[in-house]
Amino acid sequence: MKSTTLAALAAVILPVLSTGAMAGPIERACMPSERGGNRALCPCIQGAADVTLSRSDQRRAAKFFSDPERAHQTWISQSAADDAFWDRYKTFGETAKASCSG
């Protein structure tokens, strides 16, 4: 009886969790963006972020969706930390392109 109740509860809760509550910062930023809004593409891009960027880097990169000038400022920065981030961000972009272009 308990296992049937748990299975029914999981069948209701898991789809809800997998839609928005479990989305990472990149996916959440991608969905409302001009370039995003694609229910297949945005989770794929998030998957690429999950394997190439730390959570902190993901939060930073997510801001680029709403403020592309921020990405440009990071790219032209002379800071060693920004250069290191940009290298990781380029790897993320290459991974996303290879994984998500169809």
TIVO-2410 file (N, C-alpha, C; in nm, 3 decimals):
# residues 102
REC num residu      c1      c2      c3 atome chaine
REC   1      M   0.082  -0.119   0.000     N      A
REC   1      M   0.000   0.000   0.000    CA      A
REC   1      M   0.087   0.126   0.000     C      A
REC   2      K   0.191   0.127   0.085     N      A
REC   2      K   0.277   0.243   0.093    CA      A
REC   2      K   0.350   0.265  -0.040     C      A
REC   3      S   0.398   0.157  -0.102     N      A
REC   3      S   0.473   0.173  -0.226    CA      A
REC   3      S   0.383   0.225  -0.339     C      A
REC   4      T   0.256   0.186  -0.339     N      A
REC   4      T   0.162   0.236  -0.440    CA      A
REC   4      T   0.137   0.384  -0.419     C      A
REC   5      T   0.124   0.427  -0.296     N      A
REC   5      T   0.103   0.567  -0.264    CA      A
REC   5      T   0.226   0.649  -0.300     C      A
REC   6      L   0.343   0.598  -0.268     N      A
REC   6      L   0.467   0.668  -0.302    CA      A
REC   6      L   0.484   0.678  -0.454     C      A
REC   7      A   0.453   0.572  -0.526     N      A
REC   7      A   0.465   0.575  -0.672    CA      A
REC   7      A   0.369   0.677  -0.732     C      A
REC   8      A   0.247   0.684  -0.680     N      A
REC   8      A   0.149   0.780  -0.731    CA      A
REC   8      A   0.195   0.923  -0.700     C      A
REC   9      L   0.248   0.944  -0.581     N      A
REC   9      L   0.299   1.075  -0.543    CA      A
REC   9      L   0.417   1.116  -0.632     C      A
REC  10      A   0.507   1.024  -0.657     N      A
REC  10      A   0.622   1.052  -0.743    CA      A
REC  10      A   0.578   1.085  -0.884     C      A
REC  11      A   0.476   1.016  -0.933     N      A
REC  11      A   0.426   1.042  -1.069    CA      A
REC  11      A   0.370   1.183  -1.083     C      A
REC  12      V   0.320   1.238  -0.974     N      A
REC  12      V   0.265   1.373  -0.977    CA      A
REC  12      V   0.374   1.477  -0.953     C      A
REC  13      I   0.464   1.451  -0.861     N      A
REC  13      I   0.563   1.550  -0.820    CA      A
REC  13      I   0.681   1.560  -0.916     C      A
REC  14      L   0.732   1.450  -0.966     N      A
REC  14      L   0.853   1.454  -1.048    CA      A
REC  14      L   0.839   1.539  -1.174     C      A
REC  15      P   0.729   1.532  -1.249     N      A
REC  15      P   0.720   1.621  -1.365    CA      A
REC  15      P   0.721   1.769  -1.327     C      A
REC  16      V   0.665   1.802  -1.213     N      A
REC  16      V   0.664   1.941  -1.168    CA      A
REC  16      V   0.805   1.985  -1.133     C      A
REC  17      L   0.877   1.900  -1.064     N      A
REC  17      L   1.014   1.933  -1.025    CA      A
REC  17      L   1.105   1.945  -1.145     C      A
REC  18      S   1.084   1.863  -1.245     N      A
REC  18      S   1.175   1.865  -1.359    CA      A
REC  18      S   1.149   1.981  -1.454     C      A
REC  19      T   1.038   2.051  -1.441     N      A
REC  19      T   1.011   2.160  -1.534    CA      A
REC  19      T   1.079   2.289  -1.494     C      A
REC  20      G   1.049   2.346  -1.381     N      A
REC  20      G   1.107   2.474  -1.346    CA      A
REC  20      G   1.187   2.473  -1.218     C      A
REC  21      A   1.144   2.395  -1.123     N      A
REC  21      A   1.208   2.398  -0.993    CA      A
REC  21      A   1.351   2.345  -1.000     C      A
REC  22      M   1.377   2.256  -1.093     N      A
REC  22      M   1.510   2.197  -1.103    CA      A
REC  22      M   1.597   2.268  -1.207     C      A
REC  23      A   1.540   2.363  -1.277     N      A
REC  23      A   1.616   2.433  -1.381    CA      A
REC  23      A   1.731   2.510  -1.318     C      A
REC  24      G   1.844   2.506  -1.387     N      A
REC  24      G   1.960   2.580  -1.339    CA      A
REC  24      G   1.955   2.724  -1.385     C      A
REC  25      P   2.055   2.802  -1.345     N      A
REC  25      P   2.054   2.945  -1.377    CA      A
REC  25      P   2.060   2.974  -1.527     C      A
REC  26      I   2.131   2.893  -1.602     N      A
REC  26      I   2.140   2.916  -1.747    CA      A
REC  26      I   2.004   2.889  -1.812     C      A
REC  27      E   1.943   2.779  -1.776     N      A
REC  27      E   1.811   2.746  -1.833    CA      A
REC  27      E   1.707   2.851  -1.798     C      A
REC  28      R   1.708   2.897  -1.673     N      A
REC  28      R   1.611   3.000  -1.632    CA      A
REC  28      R   1.635   3.130  -1.707     C      A
REC  29      A   1.758   3.163  -1.736     N      A
REC  29      A   1.788   3.285  -1.811    CA      A
REC  29      A   1.757   3.267  -1.959     C      A
REC  30      C   1.777   3.149  -2.010     N      A
REC  30      C   1.756   3.120  -2.152    CA      A
REC  30      C   1.608   3.127  -2.191     C      A
REC  31      M   1.522   3.073  -2.110     N      A
REC  31      M   1.380   3.061  -2.147    CA      A
REC  31      M   1.315   3.195  -2.184     C      A
REC  32      P   1.331   3.301  -2.109     N      A
REC  32      P   1.263   3.426  -2.147    CA      A
REC  32      P   1.344   3.513  -2.244     C      A
REC  33      S   1.463   3.469  -2.282     N      A
REC  33      S   1.548   3.553  -2.366    CA      A
REC  33      S   1.504   3.548  -2.512     C      A
REC  34      E   1.551   3.646  -2.589     N      A
REC  34      E   1.523   3.651  -2.732    CA      A
REC  34      E   1.575   3.526  -2.803     C      A
REC  35      R   1.692   3.481  -2.762     N      A
REC  35      R   1.754   3.366  -2.827    CA      A
REC  35      R   1.702   3.235  -2.771     C      A
REC  36      G   1.633   3.240  -2.662     N      A
REC  36      G   1.589   3.117  -2.598    CA      A
REC  36      G   1.442   3.091  -2.616     C      A
REC  37      G   1.380   3.052  -2.509     N      A
REC  37      G   1.239   3.022  -2.513    CA      A
REC  37      G   1.208   2.887  -2.574     C      A
REC  38      N   1.309   2.810  -2.601     N      A
REC  38      N   1.292   2.681  -2.664    CA      A
REC  38      N   1.299   2.573  -2.557     C      A
REC  39      R   1.190   2.502  -2.538     N      A
REC  39      R   1.184   2.402  -2.430    CA      A
REC  39      R   1.279   2.285  -2.449     C      A
REC  40      A   1.333   2.266  -2.567     N      A
REC  40      A   1.434   2.162  -2.589    CA      A
REC  40      A   1.574   2.219  -2.582     C      A
REC  41      L   1.593   2.339  -2.637     N      A
REC  41      L   1.727   2.398  -2.644    CA      A
REC  41      L   1.777   2.444  -2.507     C      A
REC  42      C   1.696   2.515  -2.432     N      A
REC  42      C   1.742   2.571  -2.305    CA      A
REC  42      C   1.788   2.464  -2.205     C      A
REC  43      P   1.715   2.353  -2.188     N      A
REC  43      P   1.767   2.249  -2.098    CA      A
REC  43      P   1.897   2.186  -2.150     C      A
REC  44      C   1.911   2.177  -2.281     N      A
REC  44      C   2.035   2.124  -2.338    CA      A
REC  44      C   2.152   2.216  -2.304     C      A
REC  45      I   2.130   2.347  -2.320     N      A
REC  45      I   2.235   2.443  -2.288    CA      A
REC  45      I   2.270   2.435  -2.139     C      A
REC  46      Q   2.168   2.417  -2.055     N      A
REC  46      Q   2.193   2.402  -1.912    CA      A
REC  46      Q   2.278   2.277  -1.887     C      A
REC  47      G   2.251   2.169  -1.959     N      A
REC  47      G   2.330   2.047  -1.944    CA      A
REC  47      G   2.477   2.071  -1.977     C      A
REC  48      A   2.501   2.148  -2.082     N      A
REC  48      A   2.640   2.183  -2.116    CA      A
REC  48      A   2.703   2.266  -2.005     C      A
REC  49      A   2.626   2.357  -1.948     N      A
REC  49      A   2.677   2.438  -1.836    CA      A
REC  49      A   2.709   2.351  -1.715     C      A
REC  50      D   2.624   2.251  -1.691     N      A
REC  50      D   2.645   2.165  -1.574    CA      A
REC  50      D   2.778   2.089  -1.580     C      A
REC  51      V   2.823   2.057  -1.702     N      A
REC  51      V   2.948   1.980  -1.713    CA      A
REC  51      V   3.070   2.068  -1.734     C      A
REC  52      T   3.051   2.198  -1.758     N      A
REC  52      T   3.167   2.284  -1.787    CA      A
REC  52      T   3.184   2.401  -1.691     C      A
REC  53      L   3.079   2.441  -1.622     N      A
REC  53      L   3.086   2.560  -1.536    CA      A
REC  53      L   3.044   2.527  -1.393     C      A
REC  54      S   3.108   2.593  -1.299     N      A
REC  54      S   3.065   2.583  -1.160    CA      A
REC  54      S   2.931   2.655  -1.145     C      A
REC  55      R   2.864   2.636  -1.035     N      A
REC  55      R   2.737   2.706  -1.012    CA      A
REC  55      R   2.759   2.857  -1.010     C      A
REC  56      S   2.868   2.900  -0.954     N      A
REC  56      S   2.900   3.042  -0.951    CA      A
REC  56      S   2.920   3.096  -1.093     C      A
REC  57      D   2.994   3.022  -1.174     N      A
REC  57      D   3.013   3.062  -1.314    CA      A
REC  57      D   2.880   3.062  -1.389     C      A
REC  58      Q   2.795   2.966  -1.360     N      A
REC  58      Q   2.664   2.961  -1.426    CA      A
REC  58      Q   2.580   3.085  -1.392     C      A
REC  59      R   2.581   3.124  -1.267     N      A
REC  59      R   2.506   3.244  -1.229    CA      A
REC  59      R   2.562   3.367  -1.299     C      A
REC  60      R   2.693   3.374  -1.310     N      A
REC  60      R   2.755   3.488  -1.378    CA      A
REC  60      R   2.720   3.486  -1.528     C      A
REC  61      A   2.732   3.372  -1.591     N      A
REC  61      A   2.703   3.360  -1.734    CA      A
REC  61      A   2.555   3.383  -1.764     C      A
REC  62      A   2.469   3.345  -1.673     N      A
REC  62      A   2.324   3.364  -1.694    CA      A
REC  62      A   2.290   3.513  -1.710     C      A
REC  63      K   2.367   3.598  -1.647     N      A
REC  63      K   2.342   3.742  -1.658    CA      A
REC  63      K   2.368   3.794  -1.799     C      A
REC  64      F   2.447   3.721  -1.877     N      A
REC  64      F   2.476   3.762  -2.014    CA      A
REC  64      F   2.351   3.758  -2.103     C      A
REC  65      F   2.255   3.673  -2.069     N      A
REC  65      F   2.133   3.662  -2.149    CA      A
REC  65      F   2.055   3.793  -2.149     C      A
REC  66      S   2.049   3.857  -2.034     N      A
REC  66      S   1.973   3.983  -2.025    CA      A
REC  66      S   2.060   4.106  -2.044     C      A
REC  67      D   2.192   4.088  -2.036     N      A
REC  67      D   2.282   4.202  -2.048    CA      A
REC  67      D   2.406   4.162  -2.128     C      A
REC  68      P   2.393   4.156  -2.262     N      A
REC  68      P   2.508   4.115  -2.344    CA      A
REC  68      P   2.630   4.206  -2.328     C      A
REC  69      E   2.607   4.329  -2.290     N      A
REC  69      E   2.721   4.421  -2.268    CA      A
REC  69      E   2.810   4.369  -2.155     C      A
REC  70      R   2.750   4.303  -2.058     N      A
REC  70      R   2.828   4.245  -1.947    CA      A
REC  70      R   2.925   4.140  -2.001     C      A
REC  71      A   2.881   4.062  -2.098     N      A
REC  71      A   2.970   3.962  -2.159    CA      A
REC  71      A   3.085   4.032  -2.230     C      A
REC  72      H   3.055   4.137  -2.301     N      A
REC  72      H   3.159   4.211  -2.372    CA      A
REC  72      H   3.260   4.270  -2.274     C      A
REC  73      Q   3.211   4.327  -2.166     N      A
REC  73      Q   3.301   4.385  -2.066    CA      A
REC  73      Q   3.391   4.278  -2.004     C      A
REC  74      T   3.337   4.159  -1.984     N      A
REC  74      T   3.418   4.049  -1.930    CA      A
REC  74      T   3.524   4.008  -2.031     C      A
REC  75      W   3.484   4.001  -2.158     N      A
REC  75      W   3.575   3.958  -2.264    CA      A
REC  75      W   3.693   4.054  -2.280     C      A
REC  76      I   3.667   4.184  -2.270     N      A
REC  76      I   3.776   4.282  -2.291    CA      A
REC  76      I   3.852   4.315  -2.163     C      A
REC  77      S   3.806   4.264  -2.052     N      A
REC  77      S   3.870   4.291  -1.924    CA      A
REC  77      S   4.016   4.245  -1.924     C      A
REC  78      Q   4.096   4.313  -1.849     N      A
REC  78      Q   4.238   4.276  -1.835    CA      A
REC  78      Q   4.262   4.193  -1.709     C      A
REC  79      S   4.156   4.162  -1.638     N      A
REC  79      S   4.167   4.088  -1.512    CA      A
REC  79      S   4.199   3.941  -1.536     C      A
REC  80      A   4.290   3.888  -1.459     N      A
REC  80      A   4.325   3.746  -1.471    CA      A
REC  80      A   4.204   3.658  -1.437     C      A
REC  81      A   4.126   3.700  -1.338     N      A
REC  81      A   4.007   3.622  -1.300    CA      A
REC  81      A   3.904   3.622  -1.413     C      A
REC  82      D   3.885   3.738  -1.478     N      A
REC  82      D   3.792   3.745  -1.591    CA      A
REC  82      D   3.843   3.662  -1.708     C      A
REC  83      D   3.975   3.664  -1.732     N      A
REC  83      D   4.033   3.583  -1.840    CA      A
REC  83      D   4.010   3.434  -1.814     C      A
REC  84      A   4.029   3.391  -1.690     N      A
REC  84      A   4.008   3.251  -1.655    CA      A
REC  84      A   3.860   3.213  -1.672     C      A
REC  85      F   3.771   3.303  -1.626     N      A
REC  85      F   3.628   3.278  -1.644    CA      A
REC  85      F   3.596   3.268  -1.793     C      A
REC  86      W   3.650   3.360  -1.873     N      A
REC  86      W   3.619   3.362  -2.016    CA      A
REC  86      W   3.664   3.233  -2.085     C      A
REC  87      D   3.778   3.179  -2.042     N      A
REC  87      D   3.822   3.050  -2.097    CA      A
REC  87      D   3.721   2.940  -2.066     C      A
REC  88      R   3.671   2.938  -1.942     N      A
REC  88      R   3.570   2.838  -1.904    CA      A
REC  88      R   3.440   2.862  -1.981     C      A
REC  89      Y   3.405   2.989  -2.000     N      A
REC  89      Y   3.283   3.025  -2.071    CA      A
REC  89      Y   3.292   2.982  -2.218     C      A
REC  90      K   3.409   3.000  -2.280     N      A
REC  90      K   3.428   2.956  -2.418    CA      A
REC  90      K   3.412   2.804  -2.429     C      A
REC  91      T   3.467   2.731  -2.333     N      A
REC  91      T   3.452   2.586  -2.332    CA      A
REC  91      T   3.305   2.548  -2.321     C      A
REC  92      F   3.233   2.619  -2.235     N      A
REC  92      F   3.088   2.597  -2.222    CA      A
REC  92      F   3.019   2.621  -2.356     C      A
REC  93      G   3.051   2.732  -2.423     N      A
REC  93      G   2.988   2.764  -2.551    CA      A
REC  93      G   3.016   2.658  -2.657     C      A
REC  94      E   3.139   2.610  -2.661     N      A
REC  94      E   3.175   2.506  -2.758    CA      A
REC  94      E   3.102   2.376  -2.727     C      A
REC  95      T   3.090   2.343  -2.599     N      A
REC  95      T   3.019   2.222  -2.558    CA      A
REC  95      T   2.871   2.233  -2.591     C      A
REC  96      A   2.812   2.348  -2.562     N      A
REC  96      A   2.670   2.369  -2.592    CA      A
REC  96      A   2.645   2.360  -2.743     C      A
REC  97      K   2.733   2.421  -2.820     N      A
REC  97      K   2.716   2.419  -2.966    CA      A
REC  97      K   2.724   2.276  -3.018     C      A
REC  98      A   2.821   2.200  -2.971     N      A
REC  98      A   2.837   2.061  -3.017    CA      A
REC  98      A   2.722   1.973  -2.972     C      A
REC  99      S   2.671   1.997  -2.852     N      A
REC  99      S   2.566   1.912  -2.796    CA      A
REC  99      S   2.426   1.951  -2.839     C      A
REC 100      C   2.404   2.078  -2.862     N      A
REC 100      C   2.267   2.128  -2.874    CA      A
REC 100      C   2.229   2.173  -3.015     C      A
REC 101      S   2.326   2.186  -3.105     N      A
REC 101      S   2.286   2.227  -3.241    CA      A
REC 101      S   2.228   2.105  -3.311     C      A
REC 102      G   2.123   2.131  -3.379     N      A
REC 102      G   2.059   2.017  -3.443    CA      A
REC 102      G   2.026   2.044  -3.578     C      A
***
